[in-house]
Amino acid sequence: MSTMGQPWSRRPRSSDCSGTRKQYSSGIDNPSAPRTSVRTWWLLKRRDPESAAERPPRIPGGLVSAQPTPKRAHVHHWNRLRLLALVDVTTFHLTGSHGFFGVGLPLFLLLSLGLIASNPEPAPRKVVYRRRVQRILLPWVFWWFVFAGLYCVRAHRAGQPIFGWFEPTLILSGPEIHLWYLPFVAVTGAVVWELGRRTRPLPMRAVVVGSLVVAIGLAELAGHMPYREPWTQWRFGIIGIPLSLGLGRLLRDRGPGSLGPFALALGIAAGILYAVDHWAGDVLLRFALAFGLLFLGASLPDRPDPVTKALEPLLLGVYLLHPLVAYTVVDRFLPLEQAPVAGTAVTIVLCMLVTRLLRRTPVRVVL
């Protein structure tokens, strides 16, 4: 696709270090093409030095890169892995046992954080932050107050102080502990995006190996964090920050096929660490399994299906609503202690139906 006539064009990164001559098209064929003056380029460089450094100005003669900006590939199997992760996490919340070997939270973290750093053309900082506020923090604030109101009503009916349930640490998570994930992924997502932006000039191997080493170190240190909510969840989640940075760099520079060797290296490190620190080795092993599933999903024949397409928009609603639906509706006629598998399945189905109905109302902005 020709980019002639456009004021800017990003050079593909594969040509920056290959030593080959870049292809250009002359603006002589299109004399009416707009040109960017040196002064305009200098002003843009002052506003965003990194972007300006990667976007050369249109020089006299209208020379621009003829190669289109690379786009991040979409893997439909990863959407199916999100469904698997939801089942695993929901099962753990309702029964205390994982549905799929505890791989749900690592998958959620890697897909939520890693894809941010994988975009070959990152969005402006203001756009990234605004999206995270609208899509993550706004639902978190809304449901924080919803669950807080329900807790106050329950305390009043029981004759207890209305705010007797409140603790300062709940400000960082929520009245229901599963809400911790939203503020955590909103903040750490911005951190991963900033790290990905700052490490772009560094060699890929240095970033990937560094992320692996930092993840191992964090896994060892996180085991000494206090066993108290939300710190218990955070000590698991912070390990996903360097691993997501490595994931994003691998996807951007090498593609999904490079995740296999990284999963193998992480699995070997987890096995070695398991002999020294059981908790740290177990956590890294779950992340290694998540990397392996991402690699497998990218390696298999990939095509969309209508079921996954219809269910994917409901995932956030199911995650937010499943404690409420499980303990106020399902547990009345199908006790989770007696039928954990059936109760969890019914809870997920009911949450999907409720979410689908709520998405037809103004509440859809927080689902």
Buried (B, 14 or more C-beta within 10 A) or exposed (E): EEBBEEBBBBBBBEBEEEEEEBEBBEBEEEEEBEBBEEEEBEEBBEEEEEBBEBBBBBBEEBBBBBBEBBEBEEBBBBBBBBBBBBBBBBBBBBBEEBBBEBBBBBBBBBBBBBBBBBBBEBEEEEEBBEBBBEBBBBBBBBBBEBBBEBBBEEBEEEEEEEEEBBEEEBEBBBBBBBBBBBBBBBEBBBBBBBBBBEBBEEEBEEBBBBBBEBBBEBBBEBBEEEEEBBBBBBBBBBBBBBBBBBBBBBBBBBEBEBBBBBBBBBBEBBEEBBEEBEBBBBBBBBBBBBBBBBBBBBBEEBEEEEEBEEBBEBBBBBBBBBBBBBBEBBBEEBEBEEEBEEBBBBBBEBBBEBBBEBBEEEBEEBB
